[in-house]
Amino acid sequence: MSSSAPAQPRPLVVLTRALLLGQHALFAILLLVAWARAAGETPWFELVAAGLGLGYAALAVVEHRTAEAGEPSQPLALVLLLLLLGAWFASVSLTPDFAWLAFPLFFAVLRLLPSGWALPLIVLMVLAVVWSHARLSGWADVGLATVVGPTVGALVSVGMAHAYRMLLRDNAIRQDLVDQLAAAKADLEATHESLAESRRQAGVLEERARLSRDIHDTLAQGFSSILLVGRAASQPGSGPIRLHQALEEIERQAASSLAEARAVIADLTPQTLSGGDLPAALERLVTSVSELSGIRATFELDGEPRPLPRTHEVALLRLAQGALANVTAHAAASRVVVSLSVDDGGARLDVVDDGVGFEPGLTGPREDGTGYGLRSMRERMTALGGQLTIESAPGSGTAVAAHLPAASA
């Protein structure tokens, strides 16, 4: 993301440039006055005056380019200043008329030289002005005004130069603040875009996880049931009647799985819930598992049925489907009990079997693509603020308990 450079604070920039232009104009005016006063009085004054004008003009051009580039004073500017001061000392030695140029030159010295060098040089320039007047009229005629005039001018120059530097410093501070604000704004916009992208990625991952759980609990479980029925029908000794029943069950299970898949695609409630409430759907599920697997499966309802949020009914039904699929596929159980209880504290679903059991801490995805059921159950409960508890041990059966608090509805 590109952004234009922030504009400098205009009032301070205009003021500092106006002060600098005023100093240049003052030097030009005083130079013309000195030139006119000294005309015909002193030899070589034209050459010295021309040198002063050209030297100051060159210095002003170099200063302007340096300021535009935002760089510190260049060595060329210091060399030009020293040559300009040399020409001024020469002009003052010729005539005191050029002493008036000391005032704008004070500013140039204070702008380009550090205080440790600038102040002694200004003192030397003041002494040169006093000496020029004394050389012309004699030291006996040097009055208080001759000394006070250039001294006051030097003090005023020092004060104004200090104010000028303060303005430049304030301008730099404000410019730095503007740059920092611009950088902070750019960082904020980049952070906002990053957060938006992160939210989008999180939404994509969450939707993938939801689809994974739904596919596992619908298509995968349906295919597992079809596979179990097919294996049972292919056993030696299965007669035509048994084979015919198996085909009918396979057809029924395939149709149910297809309806579940369409419901997942349309993001509807499970097909099993479309004909009634959760207890009725669980009872139909238990009956179907008992008929398919031969396991003695029963359903128990503790207390009177109560309405639940649709998301809770879907989650509990999916969990029962996954738990019963694990029982038929892995538990080698002879009996399984599914119980549901709903009260003011929430809903609780238990699936308990008398199978071979397992070590809960050793479960996980397997190379054949299975092993996602328990993780899918836990993710469903966590998404709704519920809890999933699994108790099992080798040879001791398995108990799966899910609890959804009423407050999470």
C-alpha positions, -999 to +999 in steps of 0.1 A: +000+000+000+016+032-012+009+066+003+021+101-006+046+119+015+030+141+041+031+179+035+053+200+057+037+224+082+032+254+059+031+284+084+066+277+098+081+270+064+068+302+050+080+322+080+115+309+080+118+314+043+105+350+047+131+357+074+159+344+051+147+364+021+145+395+043+181+391+053+191+387+017+172+419+007+187+438+037+222+428+025+215+439-011+201+473+001+230+480+024+254+470-003+239+495-027+239+523-001+276+516+007+285+515-029+268+548-036+285+565-005+319+552-013+318+559-050+349+579-060+362+581-024+383+549-022+402+531-049+394+495-056+360+499-039+341+488-071+361+455-072+355+449-034+318+457-036+314+435-067+331+407-048+308+412-018+277+410-040+288+380-060+300+362-029+268+367-010+247+357-040+267+325-044+263+318-007+225+324-009+222+300-038+241+272-020+221+277+012+188+275-008+198+242-025+210+228+008+177+237+025+156+222-003+175+190-001+170+189+037+208+185+042+231+202+068+254+230+057+278+219+030+316+226+031+311+248+000+288+271+020+314+275+047+341+282+022+319+309+005+312+324+039+349+327+048+356+343+014+327+367+019+340+377+054+375+382+039+361+405+013+341+424+040+371+429+062+390+442+032+361+466+024+360+479+060+397+485+059+391+507+028+361+527+041+337+525+071+307+528+047+308+490+043+306+486+080+268+486+077+270+452+060+280+437+093+244+434+104+232+409+077+266+392+078+260+385+115+230+364+106+250+344+080+277+337+105+252+326+131+233+304+106+263+285+092+288+283+121+284+267+155+281+291+184+316+284+196+330+298+164+303+323+155+303+344+187+341+351+187+339+360+150+311+384+156+331+401+184+360+404+159+336+420+133+324+445+159+360+455+167+367+458+130+337+482+126+350+503+156+385+503+142+373+514+107+356+545+122+386+552+145+410+550+116+391+576+097+383+601+124+410+592+150+406+574+183+400+606+202+368+612+183+354+577+188+323+582+208+299+559+227+276+557+197+304+543+176+308+514+200+272+509+211+258+509+175+276+478+162+274+461+196+236+465+198+234+453+162+254+422+171+232+415+201+200+419+181+214+395+154+223+369+181+187+371+195+171+369+161+193+341+150+184+322+182+147+327+174+153+316+138+169+284+151+141+278+175+116+281+146+137+256+125+138+232+155+100+235+160+095+230+123+117+198+124+098+185+155+064+191+139+076+175+106+088+145+126+054+143+143+036+145+110+059+117+096+052+096+127+015+101+124+016+092+087+036+061+095+013+052+124-017+056+100-001+034+074+007+008+101-029+009+114-043+004+079-019-025+074-029-040+107-065-036+099-060-054+066-041-081+083-068-085+110-095-087+083-075-113+064-070-133+097-107-131+104-114-144+069-089-172+072-104-181+106-138-182+091-126-204+063-109-228+087-140-229+110-163-236+080-139-264+069-140-279+103-178-277+104-181-294+070-155-320+081-176-329+111-208-330+092-194-352+064-179-375+091-212-378+109-233-382+078-217-397+047-189-415+065-213-431+090-237-440+062-210-457+042-199-476+073-234-489+079-237-499+042-204-516+045-214-535+076-247-547+060-229-558+028-203-578+048-230-595+068-250-604+037-218-618+020-212-643+048-214-680+038-249-694+044-268-662+038-299-672+019-319-652-007-342-638+020-312-625+040-296-610+008-329-594-002-332-578+033-296-566+031-302-549-003-333-532+011-314-520+041-285-508+019-310-489-003-327-473+028-293-463+043-281-449+010-313-428+006-309-416+042-272-407+036-281-389+004-307-368+023-282-360+050-257-349+023-282-326+007-291-312+041-254-305+048-251-288+015-281-267+020-270-260+056-303-274+069-312-294+100-304-331+098-329-352+079-334-373+110-347-343+129-371-332+102-398-356+114-399-347+151-379-337+182-346-349+195-359-378+216-378-393+187-348-389+164-325-406+189-350-435+193-352-440+155-314-439+153-311-465+181-336-488+164-318-485+131-285-494+147-300-524+165-315-537+133-283-532+112-257-545+136-276-570+158-264-552+189-291-548+216-294-510+216-319-491+237-329-455+242-338-440+276-353-406+283-349-392+318-378-369+327-401-351+304-388-339+270-381-302+268-374-280+237-338-273+229-321-248+205-319-264+171-281-262+172-281-282+204-304-309+190-282-312+158-250-314+179-264-341+202-278-361+174-245-360+155-227-370+186-250-400+191-245-410+155-207-408+159-207-427+192-230-455+179-209-458+147-178-463+169-197-490+188-207-509+158-173-506+141-149-511+169-164-521+203-176-556+195-203-549+221-235-569+227-254-540+243-254-503+241-276-477+259-283-442+248-298-419+274-309-383+272-318-360+301-329-324+298-334-301+328-329-264+338-291-270+339-290-281+302-289-313+282-269-345+288-264-374+264-248-407+275-238-435+252-226-466+272-216-500+257-202-532+271-176-536+244-139-543+245-130-507+255-098-488+247-072-463+260-087-428+255-053-412+255-040-434+226-067-425+201-062-404+170-063-403+132-052-436+116-036-442+082-068-456+067-085-422+072-105-432+103-101-421+139-116-386+136-149-394+154-139-385+190-122-353+179-153-343+159-175-349+190-152-328+212-151-300+187-189-299+185-193-297+222-166-270+226-181-249+199-214-247+219-197-242+253-203-278+263-181-306+276-174-342+264-162-369+288-149-403+277-144-431+301-130-464+289-104-491+296-095-523+277-121-550+285-144-526+305-166-510+278-169-473+270-190-445+283-193-412+263-210-383+281-218-350+265-232-320+284-245-287+269-254-260+295-286-241+291-267-208+294-250-215+261-282-215+242 
